[in-house]
């Protein structure tokens, strides 16, 4: 659980970075967003992909993979 003021990049680093790194090395990786309606799951996963500070986990993961390739 993260506070309302937590930055998207901090959430990515804490939760998804290692999953993407392991996937790049050939391991399976899954991130599952579960919670109450209105809790911020969609914003955390997608965010605003046009704003680099508000990009969610999915666009950051794509960027991570493309950069690694």
Backbone as CSV, one residue per row, in Angstrom:
resi,resn,N_x,N_y,N_z,CA_x,CA_y,CA_z,C_x,C_y,C_z
1,UNK,0.848,-1.148,0.000,0.000,0.000,0.000,0.904,1.224,0.000
2,UNK,0.534,2.197,-0.820,1.279,3.445,-0.925,0.360,4.605,-0.587
3,UNK,0.938,5.671,-0.096,0.170,6.864,0.229,-0.265,7.607,-1.021
4,UNK,-1.194,8.514,-0.863,-1.753,9.255,-1.987,-0.713,10.144,-2.676
5,UNK,0.340,10.533,-1.980,1.354,11.413,-2.543,2.519,10.660,-3.188
6,UNK,2.440,9.346,-3.238,3.525,8.551,-3.812,3.588,8.759,-5.311
7,UNK,4.792,8.966,-5.831,4.980,9.202,-7.262,4.907,7.892,-8.033
8,UNK,4.418,7.978,-9.262,4.269,6.793,-10.117,5.606,6.067,-10.290
9,UNK,6.684,6.807,-10.477,7.974,6.172,-10.694,8.428,5.392,-9.462
10,UNK,8.081,5.850,-8.280,8.440,5.125,-7.054,7.672,3.815,-6.954
11,UNK,6.420,3.833,-7.365,5.625,2.606,-7.351,6.194,1.611,-8.354
12,UNK,6.571,2.102,-9.534,7.158,1.213,-10.543,8.446,0.584,-10.015
13,UNK,9.303,1.400,-9.448,10.577,0.897,-8.935,10.359,-0.147,-7.831
14,UNK,9.402,0.101,-6.954,9.175,-0.794,-5.820,8.451,-2.087,-6.209
15,UNK,7.555,-2.006,-7.177,6.687,-3.151,-7.466,6.955,-3.863,-8.783
16,UNK,7.328,-3.137,-9.811,7.361,-3.738,-11.141,8.750,-3.877,-11.744
17,UNK,9.685,-3.053,-11.335,11.010,-3.058,-11.947,11.626,-4.455,-11.943
18,UNK,11.625,-5.106,-10.795,12.250,-6.435,-10.703,11.474,-7.485,-11.503
19,UNK,10.172,-7.335,-11.620,9.380,-8.277,-12.413,9.775,-8.160,-13.883
20,UNK,9.915,-6.937,-14.380,10.300,-6.730,-15.778,11.735,-7.217,-16.002
21,UNK,12.636,-6.910,-15.080,14.018,-7.376,-15.206,14.074,-8.903,-15.282
22,UNK,13.335,-9.577,-14.420,13.313,-11.036,-14.435,12.688,-11.572,-15.717
23,UNK,11.660,-10.907,-16.213,11.036,-11.333,-17.470,12.023,-11.206,-18.622
24,UNK,12.845,-10.170,-18.599,13.860,-9.999,-19.634,14.913,-11.108,-19.592
25,UNK,15.048,-11.741,-18.433,15.997,-12.849,-18.289,15.325,-14.208,-18.528
26,UNK,14.038,-14.183,-18.896,13.360,-15.415,-19.263,12.394,-15.992,-18.249
27,UNK,12.221,-15.334,-17.128,11.292,-15.821,-16.112,9.907,-15.250,-16.353
28,UNK,8.876,-15.964,-15.944,7.512,-15.459,-16.038,7.308,-14.356,-15.008
29,UNK,6.507,-13.380,-15.367,6.219,-12.295,-14.439,4.781,-11.847,-14.576
30,UNK,4.139,-11.595,-13.449,2.755,-11.149,-13.452,2.562,-10.069,-12.410
31,UNK,1.819,-9.051,-12.774,1.410,-8.038,-11.815,-0.110,-8.018,-11.848
32,UNK,-0.718,-8.095,-10.698,-2.164,-8.197,-10.586,-2.659,-7.026,-9.746
33,UNK,-3.559,-6.227,-10.301,-4.122,-5.084,-9.576,-5.501,-5.480,-9.052
34,UNK,-5.643,-5.461,-7.754,-6.887,-5.884,-7.123,-7.233,-4.888,-6.032
35,UNK,-8.489,-4.540,-5.942,-8.894,-3.651,-4.863,-10.263,-3.057,-5.096
36,UNK,-10.660,-2.267,-4.152,-11.970,-1.636,-4.159,-12.104,-0.653,-5.318
37,UNK,-13.324,-0.544,-5.834,-13.608,0.425,-6.889,-13.227,1.824,-6.415
38,UNK,-12.524,2.547,-7.280,-12.127,3.906,-6.951,-10.838,4.011,-6.156
39,UNK,-10.148,2.894,-5.965,-8.934,2.901,-5.154,-7.700,3.363,-5.924
40,UNK,-7.794,3.481,-7.248,-6.670,3.972,-8.030,-5.932,2.924,-8.833
41,UNK,-6.519,1.762,-9.026,-5.858,0.679,-9.773,-5.557,1.089,-11.214
42,UNK,-6.536,1.636,-11.891,-6.342,2.011,-13.298,-5.306,3.106,-13.417
43,UNK,-5.363,4.092,-12.567,-4.372,5.162,-12.630,-2.971,4.626,-12.356
44,UNK,-2.846,3.733,-11.388,-1.542,3.163,-11.076,-1.018,2.324,-12.231
45,UNK,-1.873,1.557,-12.864,-1.432,0.677,-13.947,-1.224,1.430,-15.259
46,UNK,-2.089,2.397,-15.578,-2.012,3.097,-16.862,-1.511,4.527,-16.679
47,UNK,-2.108,5.254,-15.786,-1.731,6.640,-15.565,-2.040,7.508,-16.768
48,UNK,-1.226,8.530,-16.955,-1.334,9.419,-18.109,-0.048,9.244,-18.899
49,UNK,-0.102,8.425,-19.955,1.112,8.066,-20.690,1.742,9.243,-21.428
50,UNK,1.012,10.354,-21.560,1.563,11.531,-22.241,2.438,12.374,-21.311
51,UNK,2.234,12.240,-20.018,3.009,12.982,-19.024,4.029,12.044,-18.389
52,UNK,5.321,12.291,-18.584,6.347,11.372,-18.075,6.291,11.150,-16.563
53,UNK,5.774,12.117,-15.820,5.700,11.968,-14.368,4.476,11.171,-13.931
54,UNK,3.474,11.071,-14.796,2.230,10.390,-14.437,2.038,9.055,-15.145
55,UNK,3.029,8.627,-15.941,2.918,7.329,-16.618,2.785,6.233,-15.572
56,UNK,1.900,5.289,-15.841,1.685,4.187,-14.916,2.653,3.034,-15.151
57,UNK,2.362,1.931,-14.508,3.234,0.758,-14.564,3.318,0.182,-15.976
58,UNK,2.209,0.103,-16.692,2.221,-0.514,-18.029,3.095,0.273,-19.006
59,UNK,2.892,1.588,-19.180,3.777,2.299,-20.108,5.236,2.324,-19.646
60,UNK,5.469,2.362,-18.351,6.847,2.313,-17.851,7.468,0.946,-18.139
61,UNK,6.670,-0.095,-18.016,7.162,-1.440,-18.339,7.515,-1.567,-19.808
62,UNK,6.669,-1.023,-20.675,6.976,-1.036,-22.117,8.278,-0.285,-22.389
63,UNK,8.424,0.888,-21.798,9.651,1.667,-21.965,10.872,0.881,-21.489
64,UNK,10.724,0.216,-20.371,11.796,-0.586,-19.780,12.229,-1.689,-20.746
65,UNK,11.256,-2.406,-21.306,11.556,-3.504,-22.241,12.196,-2.970,-23.512
66,UNK,11.633,-1.919,-24.082,12.170,-1.355,-25.331,13.602,-0.864,-25.109
67,UNK,13.847,-0.210,-23.995,15.193,0.272,-23.680,16.166,-0.892,-23.534
68,UNK,15.729,-1.959,-22.901,16.594,-3.129,-22.701,16.914,-3.831,-24.014
69,UNK,15.954,-3.808,-24.931,16.180,-4.478,-26.222,17.197,-3.675,-27.008
